[in-house]
Amino acid sequence: MPEPGMVIIGGGMAGARAIVSLRANGWQGAVSLITEETLLPYERPPLSKAMLTDEPEPQPVYLLDKSMLASLNATVIRGVRATGIDRGAKQALLADGRAIAYHKLLIATGAKPRKLTIQGGELAYTLRDFADGDHLRKSLRASTSAAIIGGGFIGLEVASSACKLGCAVTLIEAQPRILMRGVPEEIARVVHARHAAAGVRMEVGTGLTAVETNGVLLADGRKVKAGIVIAGIGATPETTLAQQAGLAIDNGIACDAQLRTSDPDIYAAGDCCSFPHGLFGGKRMRLEAWRNATDQANVATENMLGGSKSYVAVPWFWSDQYELSLQIAGVPGDGVATVRRQLAEDSFVIFHLDGAGRLVAASGIGPGNAISRDVKLAEMLIAKRATPLPEALADSTVQLKTLLKA
């Protein structure tokens, strides 16, 4: 029997990054990644954007190709589902009957789209993987109209893509406004107005009763006709394996600050796990973001090799809406006061301060890279637990890097 190696379950960003990080940190033993997809690990952010709109037939943007895997001496087991974890024998069990022994195990199973539970909800498209994106791409091109359920980031990005393809788009959001979770109302209003200007019919504060073969039925009795219905109502962490193995669950696979699960030989990273964030008072949080998956994989693998590093990276997220870039650093919900910095007529950043005056988040929107520098510097201030003067934050002539030095 070969010596147990490092085993990763999940073929997304966190899983791919874990392979690279294990080798970079000196692990010389076997590394195996298990994914039920037939593709090698690939980028997922383009699924709701470029993959839908670009004219050439889409190809996966691979995170690791065959030559890279060969140089890393790593094995990817594709098209096979992991069906269980035998914690006693320290084996990952596969659907084809194989059992892969592990020294340490990383679960990086990501999240899965929430399904509509209303009548006809099964008729709505969801978007999780390349096959979903390819199917949706073809369906949008064959349709003249689309109904998007959900005013979060995925729903809005798909709405933007559908508009670019010439579809008549209706976006339906049951909450009082779009982007209710973690985005200031002032920024949400800008995004709402931009979609309306593009021709999207915005049905906000409107419930849904049923999905039908030719559209959706709203709670007030109105019918929205659409050739295709797409649900973008959030995601739930994929914890099936962890639950079956008896690992602790708390809004995802419950990890400690070092991303270790309730089993000391099993770690988790990415959208599937929650953890106490030391930068925000130990608040348990679960993050769904590309950068978080990368950063957590780095920390988890270092600790799998004997380290004791805590995950304290500042949360950061971005979304492209037409020509606008929206970026959020930190945790806006922890703020009790806000300060606005106007960078130009069409771009601004909102700083969020807690009760002690500490900067806990920055949210910005503007065309292209207009806000990128300020949000990046704000991220660095958040990491330093800085308490900058509100008047300095508001004054666009005061460079944030001077506050960082202070």
Secondary structure as UniProt FT lines:
FT   STRAND          5..9
FT   HELIX           13..24
FT   TURN            25..26
FT   STRAND          31..35
FT   HELIX           45..48
FT   HELIX           50..53
FT   HELIX           66..72
FT   STRAND          75..78
FT   STRAND          82..86
FT   TURN            87..90
FT   STRAND          91..94
FT   TURN            95..96
FT   STRAND          99..107
FT   STRAND          111..113
FT   HELIX           121..123
FT   HELIX           130..141
FT   STRAND          145..149
FT   HELIX           153..164
FT   TURN            165..166
FT   STRAND          168..173
FT   TURN            180..182
FT   HELIX           185..197
FT   TURN            198..199
FT   STRAND          201..204
FT   STRAND          208..212
FT   TURN            213..214
FT   STRAND          215..218
FT   TURN            219..220
FT   STRAND          223..225
FT   STRAND          228..231
FT   STRAND          235..237
FT   HELIX           240..244
FT   TURN            245..246
FT   STRAND          253..254
FT   TURN            257..258
FT   TURN            264..265
FT   STRAND          266..268
FT   TURN            271..272
FT   STRAND          273..277
FT   HELIX           278..280
FT   TURN            281..282
FT   STRAND          283..285
FT   HELIX           290..304
FT   TURN            305..306
FT   STRAND          316..321
FT   TURN            322..323
FT   STRAND          324..330
FT   HELIX           332..334
FT   STRAND          337..344
FT   TURN            345..346
FT   STRAND          347..353
FT   TURN            355..356
FT   STRAND          359..367
FT   TURN            368..371
FT   HELIX           372..383
FT   TURN            384..385
FT   HELIX           390..394
FT   TURN            396..397
FT   HELIX           400..405
//
